[in-house]
Amino acid sequence: MTSTDERRSGAAPTRVRRRGVQRRHVAAALAALVLASFASLFIGVGDLTPGDVLDPDAAQARVLWTSRVPRLLAILLAGSAMAVAGLVMMHLTRNRFVSPQTAGTTEWVGLGIVVATLWLGGTSVLGKMAIGMLFALVGNGFFVWLLQRLVLTDIVVVPLVGILLGGVVSAATTFLAYRFDLLQSMDAWVNGDFSGVLAGRYELLWLVLAATVVAYLWADRFSVAGMGESFAVNLGVAYTRVVLVGLAIASIVTAIVVVSVGSIPFLGLVVPNLVTLAMGDNLRRVLPVTALTGAAFVLICDVLARTIRYPYEVPVGMVGGVVGGVLFVWLLLRARRRAL
């Protein structure tokens, strides 16, 4: 047998093993999602058991369909979409530590909401989302423009630039909120919380599902654009348009989630990193698993938030910040060890 034949014969089992590992990852993400979803439906102050779902009385049916199911759907939509948004930004900037939380995107959305509240007070929630999207898109564009003009050799410095930029924007937002007595409202946007999700108050989150589908359809273009402008142009890809679409997806998702349920720290950062570490960097292949894992991550954090001080609950953003912060530190140390 020639060396070429040997390589081919060895490659086939490798591909089979890789597909087997990928199926296990998908199965694990689905199992975690199903278990967390089941727990989410039956945890809360209102008594509701699996048996009650089969034959609920009027009060139990009202709790199930007015509160528990909408809350579960909101968690699934927000968690999956924010994880996908982080994955897209990570690929477009070619940096594992760039996400809506470390690029200042959430802070720009907050500034947009404050501006809309102050000068367009009668604007609907949808209008505030649109203004938040516009501010987020401007902020993301400025961040990418800034990166293109800075020579940064350390992978950790890039997100630090985004965090610094986000800190400046957050300071301006806080000043405006303090000056016009909006600090209490601003706290609802900063801390992710699903306790106020009810039927009729979360439906705009379905828009992020459309953004996630667009991200999947454009996955190959994002992968090529992530190789660099010259590489993408040589392959006939409209680099600028692809980057703008990716930034628009991240801006739309972030604005909708922040306005609807608030910010969930580290979600768009740690979930894409954990999935790509396990499955590789093929965007189209890892995007569905990233969406499932993001939804499972938020669900688990929400279940913890409802059980830590039962029958009270803490904001899910607080739990996500602690869990995500620990994972973020681990990812930083891992990246530093690999760089040495």
GUMARMI-579008 format. One line per 2 residues: their letters; for each residue x, y, z of C-alpha. Coordinates in nm, 2 decimals. Layout:
# GUMARMI-579008
a> X/Y/Z ~ ...
END
This chain:
# GUMARMI-579008
mt> 0.00/0.00/0.00 ~ 0.13/0.34/-0.09
st> 0.17/0.62/0.16 ~ -0.13/0.80/-0.01
de> -0.35/0.50/0.04 ~ -0.23/0.47/0.40
rr> -0.32/0.83/0.47 ~ -0.66/0.78/0.31
sg> -0.73/0.46/0.51 ~ -0.63/0.64/0.83
aa> -0.84/0.95/0.75 ~ -1.16/0.76/0.72
pt> -1.16/0.62/1.08 ~ -1.06/0.97/1.20
rv> -1.37/1.12/1.04 ~ -1.59/0.85/1.18
rr> -1.45/0.91/1.53 ~ -1.50/1.29/1.49
rg> -1.86/1.25/1.38 ~ -1.91/1.02/1.68
vq> -1.77/1.28/1.92 ~ -1.99/1.55/1.76
rr> -2.30/1.34/1.80 ~ -2.21/1.29/2.17
hv> -2.17/1.66/2.21 ~ -2.51/1.73/2.05
aa> -2.67/1.46/2.26 ~ -2.51/1.60/2.58
al> -2.64/1.95/2.50 ~ -2.99/1.82/2.42
aa> -3.00/1.62/2.74 ~ -2.89/1.91/2.95
lv> -3.15/2.13/2.78 ~ -3.43/1.89/2.83
la> -3.35/1.83/3.20 ~ -3.32/2.20/3.27
sf> -3.64/2.27/3.08 ~ -3.83/2.01/3.28
as> -3.69/2.15/3.61 ~ -3.78/2.51/3.50
lf> -4.15/2.44/3.46 ~ -4.19/2.30/3.81
ig> -3.98/2.54/4.02 ~ -4.15/2.84/4.17
vg> -4.37/2.98/4.44 ~ -4.68/2.84/4.28
dl> -4.73/2.47/4.34 ~ -4.71/2.28/4.01
tp> -4.61/1.92/3.97 ~ -4.57/1.70/3.66
gd> -4.90/1.53/3.75 ~ -5.08/1.86/3.76
vl> -4.98/1.93/3.40 ~ -5.18/1.63/3.29
dp> -5.50/1.75/3.46 ~ -5.46/2.11/3.58
da> -5.72/2.32/3.75 ~ -5.79/2.68/3.65
aq> -5.52/2.83/3.88 ~ -5.26/2.57/3.78
ar> -5.33/2.62/3.41 ~ -5.30/2.99/3.45
vl> -4.96/2.96/3.62 ~ -4.84/2.72/3.36
wt> -4.94/2.91/3.04 ~ -4.91/3.26/3.17
sr> -4.59/3.24/3.36 ~ -4.39/2.91/3.34
vp> -4.41/2.83/2.97 ~ -4.35/3.20/2.85
rl> -4.05/3.22/3.09 ~ -3.91/2.89/2.96
la> -3.95/3.01/2.60 ~ -3.79/3.34/2.68
il> -3.49/3.17/2.84 ~ -3.45/2.94/2.54
la> -3.47/3.22/2.29 ~ -3.24/3.46/2.47
gs> -2.98/3.21/2.57 ~ -2.95/3.05/2.22
am> -2.94/3.38/2.04 ~ -2.69/3.55/2.26
av> -2.45/3.25/2.24 ~ -2.48/3.26/1.85
ag> -2.42/3.63/1.85 ~ -2.10/3.58/2.05
lv> -1.99/3.30/1.81 ~ -2.04/3.53/1.51
mm> -1.84/3.81/1.67 ~ -1.57/3.58/1.77
hl> -1.52/3.46/1.41 ~ -1.55/3.80/1.25
tr> -1.29/3.96/1.48 ~ -1.07/3.64/1.48
nr> -1.05/3.66/1.86 ~ -1.19/3.41/2.11
fv> -1.25/3.67/2.37 ~ -1.47/3.91/2.17
sp> -1.84/3.89/2.24 ~ -2.13/4.14/2.29
qt> -2.03/4.16/2.66 ~ -1.66/4.23/2.59
ag> -1.70/4.45/2.28 ~ -1.92/4.71/2.46
tt> -2.23/4.61/2.26 ~ -2.46/4.57/2.57
ew> -2.34/4.91/2.70 ~ -2.42/5.08/2.37
vg> -2.77/4.93/2.38 ~ -2.81/5.07/2.73
lg> -2.71/5.41/2.61 ~ -2.96/5.39/2.33
iv> -3.24/5.29/2.56 ~ -3.16/5.58/2.80
va> -3.15/5.83/2.50 ~ -3.48/5.69/2.37
tl> -3.64/5.72/2.71 ~ -3.52/6.08/2.77
wl> -3.60/6.23/2.43 ~ -3.86/5.99/2.29
gg> -4.04/5.90/2.61 ~ -4.36/5.80/2.43
ts> -4.17/5.55/2.21 ~ -4.30/5.19/2.23
vl> -4.09/4.90/2.34 ~ -4.03/4.81/1.97
gk> -3.91/5.17/1.91 ~ -3.67/5.15/2.20
ma> -3.54/4.82/2.06 ~ -3.48/4.98/1.72
ig> -3.29/5.27/1.88 ~ -3.09/5.03/2.09
ml> -3.01/4.83/1.78 ~ -2.89/5.14/1.60
fa> -2.66/5.24/1.89 ~ -2.53/4.88/1.91
lv> -2.45/4.88/1.54 ~ -2.27/5.20/1.57
gn> -2.07/5.08/1.87 ~ -1.98/4.75/1.70
gf> -1.87/4.93/1.39 ~ -1.66/5.17/1.59
fv> -1.50/4.87/1.78 ~ -1.41/4.69/1.46
wl> -1.28/5.01/1.31 ~ -1.06/5.06/1.61
lq> -0.93/4.71/1.60 ~ -0.83/4.76/1.23
rl> -0.61/5.05/1.33 ~ -0.45/4.91/1.64
vl> -0.16/4.67/1.63 ~ -0.24/4.42/1.90
td> -0.03/4.11/1.92 ~ -0.18/3.97/2.25
iv> -0.52/3.80/2.22 ~ -0.62/3.92/2.56
vv> -0.57/4.29/2.48 ~ -0.85/4.30/2.22
pl> -1.13/4.23/2.46 ~ -0.97/4.47/2.71
vg> -1.01/4.74/2.45 ~ -1.37/4.65/2.42
il> -1.42/4.64/2.80 ~ -1.25/4.98/2.83
lg> -1.48/5.13/2.55 ~ -1.78/4.97/2.72
gv> -1.68/5.13/3.05 ~ -1.67/5.47/2.90
vs> -2.01/5.42/2.74 ~ -2.15/5.28/3.06
aa> -2.02/5.58/3.25 ~ -2.20/5.82/3.01
tt> -2.52/5.61/3.04 ~ -2.50/5.61/3.42
fl> -2.45/5.99/3.43 ~ -2.75/6.05/3.21
ay> -2.96/5.81/3.41 ~ -2.86/5.97/3.74
rf> -2.91/6.32/3.60 ~ -3.27/6.24/3.49
dl> -3.36/5.99/3.77 ~ -3.35/5.68/3.56
lq> -3.11/5.47/3.77 ~ -3.38/5.23/3.89
sm> -3.50/5.16/3.53 ~ -3.14/5.12/3.42
da> -3.08/4.85/3.67 ~ -3.35/4.64/3.50
wv> -3.15/4.65/3.18 ~ -2.81/4.58/3.34
ng> -2.92/4.27/3.54 ~ -3.08/3.99/3.35
df> -3.39/3.87/3.51 ~ -3.68/3.65/3.39
sg> -3.90/3.69/3.69 ~ -4.11/3.95/3.51
vl> -4.17/3.74/3.19 ~ -4.54/3.68/3.13
ag> -4.75/3.60/2.83 ~ -4.78/3.91/2.62
ry> -4.45/4.06/2.75 ~ -4.19/3.84/2.58
el> -4.31/3.78/2.23 ~ -4.06/4.02/2.07
lw> -3.79/3.77/2.16 ~ -3.91/3.55/1.87
lv> -3.73/3.80/1.65 ~ -3.40/3.67/1.77
la> -3.49/3.33/1.63 ~ -3.50/3.49/1.28
at> -3.16/3.64/1.34 ~ -3.02/3.30/1.45
vv> -3.15/3.14/1.13 ~ -2.99/3.42/0.92
ay> -2.66/3.35/1.11 ~ -2.68/2.98/1.02
lw> -2.75/3.06/0.65 ~ -2.46/3.30/0.64
ad> -2.23/3.07/0.84 ~ -1.99/2.99/0.55
rf> -1.96/3.35/0.46 ~ -1.87/3.44/0.82
sv> -1.61/3.17/0.83 ~ -1.45/3.30/0.51
ag> -1.46/3.66/0.63 ~ -1.30/3.55/0.96
mg> -0.99/3.45/0.75 ~ -0.92/3.82/0.67
es> -1.02/4.07/0.41 ~ -0.77/3.98/0.15
fa> -0.85/3.61/0.18 ~ -1.22/3.67/0.15
vn> -1.19/3.90/-0.15 ~ -0.97/3.65/-0.33
lg> -1.25/3.39/-0.29 ~ -1.51/3.63/-0.42
va> -1.68/3.71/-0.09 ~ -1.80/4.07/-0.03
yt> -1.61/4.12/0.29 ~ -1.76/4.45/0.40
rv> -2.11/4.33/0.34 ~ -2.06/4.01/0.53
vl> -1.91/4.19/0.83 ~ -2.19/4.44/0.83
vg> -2.45/4.15/0.83 ~ -2.26/3.98/1.12
la> -2.25/4.30/1.32 ~ -2.62/4.37/1.25
ia> -2.71/4.02/1.38 ~ -2.51/4.07/1.70
si> -2.66/4.42/1.74 ~ -3.02/4.31/1.68
vt> -3.00/4.01/1.92 ~ -2.83/4.21/2.19
ai> -3.08/4.50/2.17 ~ -3.38/4.27/2.18
vv> -3.25/4.06/2.47 ~ -3.13/4.35/2.68
vs> -3.47/4.54/2.64 ~ -3.67/4.23/2.71
vg> -3.49/4.05/2.99 ~ -3.17/4.25/3.06
si> -2.80/4.16/3.01 ~ -2.66/3.81/3.10
pf> -2.29/3.84/3.16 ~ -2.04/3.62/2.98
lg> -2.30/3.42/2.80 ~ -2.18/3.52/2.45
lv> -1.82/3.46/2.56 ~ -1.79/3.14/2.75
vp> -2.04/2.93/2.56 ~ -1.89/2.97/2.21
nl> -1.55/2.91/2.35 ~ -1.64/2.59/2.53
vt> -1.82/2.46/2.22 ~ -1.54/2.54/1.98
la> -1.28/2.39/2.21 ~ -1.48/2.06/2.20
mg> -1.59/2.06/1.84 ~ -1.35/2.28/1.64
dn> -1.40/2.61/1.45 ~ -1.63/2.50/1.17
lr> -1.89/2.77/1.22 ~ -2.18/2.59/1.04
rv> -2.12/2.27/1.24 ~ -2.08/2.43/1.58
lp> -2.36/2.69/1.55 ~ -2.65/2.46/1.64
vt> -2.46/2.31/1.93 ~ -2.37/2.66/2.05
al> -2.74/2.76/2.04 ~ -2.84/2.46/2.24
tg> -2.56/2.50/2.49 ~ -2.64/2.87/2.53
aa> -3.00/2.79/2.61 ~ -2.90/2.52/2.85
fv> -2.65/2.76/3.02 ~ -2.92/3.02/3.09
li> -3.17/2.76/3.20 ~ -2.93/2.61/3.45
cd> -2.85/2.96/3.58 ~ -3.22/3.04/3.61
vl> -3.29/2.72/3.80 ~ -3.01/2.80/4.04
ar> -3.14/3.16/4.07 ~ -3.48/3.02/4.18
ti> -3.35/2.77/4.43 ~ -3.07/2.94/4.60
ry> -3.30/3.15/4.82 ~ -3.63/2.97/4.76
py> -3.91/3.09/4.77 ~ -3.73/3.41/4.66
ev> -3.51/3.43/4.36 ~ -3.20/3.63/4.27
pv> -3.15/3.78/3.92 ~ -3.03/3.52/3.67
gm> -2.77/3.78/3.56 ~ -2.60/3.75/3.90
vg> -2.58/3.37/3.88 ~ -2.46/3.39/3.52
gv> -2.20/3.65/3.62 ~ -2.05/3.42/3.88
vg> -2.05/3.10/3.68 ~ -1.95/3.28/3.36
gv> -1.68/3.47/3.54 ~ -1.52/3.15/3.67
lf> -1.52/3.00/3.33 ~ -1.38/3.32/3.18
vw> -1.09/3.32/3.41 ~ -1.02/2.95/3.32
ll> -1.03/3.04/2.95 ~ -0.79/3.33/3.01
lr> -0.54/3.11/3.20 ~ -0.57/2.84/2.93
ar> -0.50/3.09/2.66 ~ -0.20/3.22/2.85
rr> -0.05/2.88/2.90 ~ -0.09/2.80/2.53
al> 0.08/3.12/2.44 ~ 0.39/3.05/2.66
END
